[in-house]
């Protein structure tokens, strides 16, 4: 009896040469916002999950202790400046008396030393005032980068320590990275095609019917991971629609080049046996011929055949289990989905 099978025609077309991998989305840059001075958090100027721009106001600390310190140091500076002015005048008068022979050299040196010491004190006061103004400016915390804020880790009223307490974490997601790894055997091929021009990267979100996000390969790690035999790559995506999110897993397609006039069959036509890969070819007399094939890249639901098949031949795509070389074949049409009845 003839074996009913479904067949497809071997075609020839241009197909892309691609590498497939599982990738992980990473923020382009991440900043943990901390205070550079200790104090009480006075107010937060954003909500959790807000998008902020670089330079936007995030927090303010209680400024009063720092303002008081600054005023005290400014007063010390004014006092020492007044004393320095008087000491300089006395030193000049004493030097004049010394040149007139009225005062001794020791007296003139003593007044000059006093003036120099006060000048050093004034410089120290100026540095202290400058430091106090910087500390006062640190009471206003601005966004160091543009991005999306996370959880508000410290609420107003809490006391924070300098360079210890994280107030909020900002992730830059425009642009954004997708990190993935490929076998080290593909590295030379990637480098060869990248030398010709930028390589395209697509990120497909599982269970998302929309078209994939498209970016470009921007990073190849400087070493192969010897434990896994893979090389880490990164693709940059503009992510203007916010579809990619840090920490998300995506399917990555790295497009290297296009293969013109490739021989292509449906992937289900290629079977695996003890002798390797094979396909059943439908001969003109409707009998089956087992043909050894060499498969290449798989693109979607199709597989490139490097050797073993010719364009125009027909191959079996369903029903191979009952076939054997020389078996009689009955070609049946592929079942079509029936239209849904209106409810």
Secondary structure, DSSP 8 states (H G I E B T S, - for coil): --EEEEEEE-EEEEEEEEEEEEEEEEEEEEEEEE-SS-EEEEEE-S-TT-EE-TT-EEEEE--HHHHHHHHHHHHHHHHHHHHHHHHHHHHHHHHHHHHTTSS-HHHHHHHHHHHHHHHHHHHHHHHHHHHHHHHHHTTEEE-SS-EEE----S-TT-EE-TTT-EEEEEEEEEEEEEEEEEEGGGHHHHHHHHTTS--EEEEE-TT--S--EEEEEEEE-SS-BTTTTEEEEEEEE--TT----TT-EEEEEEEEEEEEEEEEEEGGG-EEETTEEEEEEE-TTSBEEEEE-EEEEEETTEEEEEES--TT-EEEEE-GGG--TT-BEEE------------
